[in-house]
Amino acid sequence: MSKSFVFYFILSLGLLLAISGNISKILSSPSSLSNYIFDRNIPQDGIEEIKIHQPEGIELDSQGNLYVNDIEPNNIKKFSKNGSYLLSWGSTGSGNGQFNHPHGNEIDIDGNVYITDQNNARVQKFNSDGKFITKWGTHGTGDGEFLHPHGIAVDSKGYVFVSDRDGANIQKFTSNGTFITKWGSEGKDNGQFIQPWDVAVDSNDLVYVPDYGNNRIQIFTNNGTFVKTWGTLGTEDGQLNKPAVIAFGPNDLLYLTDSGNHRVQVFDKDGTFITKWGSEGDGKGQFSAPESIDIDSTGHVYVADTTNNNIQVFVPRN
């Protein structure tokens, strides 16, 4: 056996081992291999009679029923946990039960549904069958008034939090709309916002706000005292580009639609990156500025993609 053959054999073997090692590292990295895989669309592919036009807000109730804010027909659609159509309510207008761009939604412990009626500058409250209960808010910048109410959340005590996107603040109300307090102004300092896109509450009633224009998440007590912030602009793991909507899943994991990066990212409550999935496109597992997100009790993740006119469901990878 020639020396040159031995040399090239050893060199080739070394290169093969190095490549294999790198592939192994890549495949085991949470940034390259998502913990979630595409399962299905809601409604199922091929069902033409129940068309979702432009879904924005989505929310799951305790039975796994899905409520969808469909902004093109200005209505709310309700689907069962297996994706079957149940009912819808709403039409274009400013009367009770009518909408002009229903954006955010939230469901309280009693099954009541809260909708931010964005261009009517108000919040509307319904029961689970779509029966109107009450409303509050008018256009303005005073207490209890809104420029563009966007996100909405309810804490364990029933208090309602609303993010006013263009008012750059968070407002807190009772469940019937009595104003309690508000905080925030436009800017880049702690406690300031540039388009607070959403608001979410964790199991300890801390309030999380995706600060869309500042590419960060801010955290507050439920009376508005600043706690901490995390996030920077970028495309790397844990970096953000127009963070849109937050939902908390099992173990208080934080799921975020990172809309400008066309992906979903998952963090712990302190902002430590866990995993991600998605890329720009219109195929399965792809997004075009994904908007809303929610997680059911089994860990299935629902993502509303307004631009692609669909809702995708993802399941944990075995």
N, C-alpha and C positions, 0 to 999 in steps of 0.2 A: 504494500500500500504506500503510495507516494506521500511525501510530506505535504505537498500542495493540496492533495485530496483531504487529508486530515485537517489542515488549516481551514479549508472552505467548509468542511462538515461542521467543525466546532463553531465557526462564525455563523453559519446558517442556523444551527441549533440555538445559539445565543439570541439571534434575532427573533426566532420563533418564540422562545420563552418570554422575551421582552414584550412582544406583541400580545401574547396570550395574557400576560400579567396586566397589561393596560386594558385589554378587553374586559378582563375579570373585574378590574376596578370600575370601569365605566358601567358595566351591567349591574354592579352592586350599589352604585351611587344613587341615592334618592332623587338627585336632580336630573338623572337621565332615564330612570325607570320608575314610572309613576306607580303608586300604590292603588290606583283606580283605573278601571277599564270601562269603555262604553258598553251600555246594556241595551238601551232602547230610546225611542223618541216618544214624547207625549204630545198629541195623541199618537197612536201607533201608525207607522208608515202605511199609506194606502187608504186611510179613512178620510175621505174627502168631505163628508157632510159636517164634520166637526173641525173646522179649520181655525187654527190660531194664526192671526195676522201679524201682530207686532207685540209679542209678550214682553212686559217690563217687570213689574213686581210679581213674585211668586211666593206662596207661603203654604206650609203643610199644617194641618190641624192634628190633634192628638190621635185621630183614627187613621191618619195617613192620607186623608183627602187633600187634593191639591187645588188651590185657588190661584187663578191667573188673571192679572190685569192686562187686558188686550187693548192697546191704545188706539188702534185704527177704528174699530167699531165703538170704542169707548164703553166697554162692558167688562164684567167680571165673569169668568167661566170657572166652573167647579167640576173636577174629575175625581173619580174614586181612586183608591190606592193602586188598582191594576190598570188605570188609565182610561176607564170607561167614563164617558160624558154623563154628568148628572143634571146640571142646570146652569143657567146664566141669568144675569140681571144687569140693567143699566142701558143707557142710550146717550146720545150726544145732547147736552143741554146744561142748564144751571139749576134745574129743579131738584127737589129731594129725590135721591136715587139716580140722578143723571150725572154725567161726568164730562169733563173737558181735560183729557189726558190724566187718567188714573195711574199714578206712578208707583208709590210704595204701598205695601199692605202688611198687616200684622194681625194675629189672632190671639185673644186673651184666654185665660184659663177656663172661662165659661163658653168659649167657642164663638164669641163675638168677633166680627171682622171690621178692622179699621183700614180705611183707604185714604191716602193723600190725593186729593183731587186737585192736581197741580195748577192748572190754568183757571180754576175757579177759586183758588187761594183759600182752600178749606180742607178740613178733615170730615169724612162721613163715617158713621158707625152703623153696622147692620148685624142682624143675627145670621146664623149659619145658612139659612135658606134665602138670604138676600133681602129680608124685610128691613126697611129703613127704621133706625132707632133715633138717631140724633145727628147733629152736625155742629161744627164750630169753625170760626175763622172768617176773616174778610181780608181784602187786599190792603196792605199797608205795612208799616214798620213798627207799630206800637205793640204793646203786650197783647199776646193772643192773635196778632195779625201776621200775615205771611206775604212774601213776594212770590216764592215758588216752593210750597211745602213738598218735600221730596221723600226722605226716609222716615220710617216710623217704627217704634218699638214699645213694648209694654214690659214693665218689671214685675217682680214677684208680688208686689203690693198693689198692682193694678194701675200704677201711674203710667201715663202715656208721654213718650218723648218724640218730638218731631224735629227733623232737620230742615231748616229753611235754606235751600241751596243759594239763592241770590241774596237773602237777608244775612247770610253768613253767621247764623246762630242756631242754637239748640233751645227749644222751648219745652217746658214740662207742664203737664195738665193732669187733672183728675180724669177718671174714665168717662166722665160726662162733659169734659171740655172746659172745666174751670181752670183758668190760668194760675200757675203756681210760681214759676220763675223761668228765667232764661239766661243764657250766657253765650259769649262769643261776639266777635266783630271781624271785619275783613282785615287780613294781614298774615304775616308769617311767624309771629311770635307764638309761644305756648299759649293755648287758649284762644287763638285766633284761627280763622279759616279762610281758604279760598275754595268756595263751593263745597261745603260739607254734604257729600252725596247721600249718605245714609246714616243711620244710628242703630246700634245694637246693644243689648244688655246681657251680661254674662250671669252665671249662677250666683254670684255675689252681689248682683245689682250694680256692678260697675258699668259705666256707659262708654262705649267705643264708637269713635267717629272716623270714617274714612275721609280724610282731608284731601279731596280729589286734586285740587290745584297745587297743593303743597307736597303731594306724593308721600304721604305719611299717615299713620294711624295715631290718633290722640285718645287718651283714656282719662276719664273723669269719675268722681263720685257722682251719685245720682242727684246731688244738689249743685253740681257744676264746678267743684273744686278740681283743679288740674292735678293729675297723678303722674303721667309720664307720656312720652311719645316715642315712636320708632318708625323706621322706614326712610329710605333715600331713593332718589330717582335713578333708574337703571334697569337693565335686563337680566342681571345675574340673579341667582337664587336669593330670595328674600328682599330683593330690590323691587321697586314699584313704579308703575307708570299709569297714572289715573286710577287709583284704587276706588272701586265703586261700591260694592255691597258686601256686608259681613253677615255670616250666619255661624252660630255655634252648634257643634255636633257633639257626639258622645265624648265624655272626658273633657268637656269644655275646649276641645280643639276649635281653632278659629279658621273658618273657610272664607276666602276672599276672592272676589272676581277682580283680577288685575287687568282691567279692560284695555288699557293702552298696550299691554303686552300680549293680549289675546289668550289669556290663560287663567287657570285657577291656581292659587297657592294656599297651602295649609301651614299654619303656625300654632305654637302653643300660645297661651294668653300673654306671655311676656314678649312675644315677637320672635321667638326662635323658629327658624325655618325647618319644616318637616318634609314636605314634598310639593310637587307641582304637576300639572298636566295641561296640554292644549298648545295649539299653535294657530297662526292665522290661516283661515280657509273656511270652506263650507262643507267639508266632509265630516264623517263621524269622528268625534273627539276633537274637532277643530272649532274655532270661534272667530267671530268678527265683533270685537269689543263686547264681550259677554257682560250682561247687566246684573241680573238678580241670581240668588243662590239660596238653597235651603237643603237640610239634611233630615232624613227620617230616622226613626228609632233604631233601625237596623243598619244605619250607616250609609244608605244609598244617598247619593248627592244629585240634586236637581239643579240644572243651570239654564237660565233663560237667556237666549241670544236674540235680542230684538232685531238686529240687522239681518240675521239668517232666518228669521221667522220660525224659530223652533225652540223646544225645550228638550234638552238631552238629560238622560239619567245614567249615572255611573255607579258601579258597584266596587266594593273593595276587592283587590286582587287576592286570590287564595295563596 
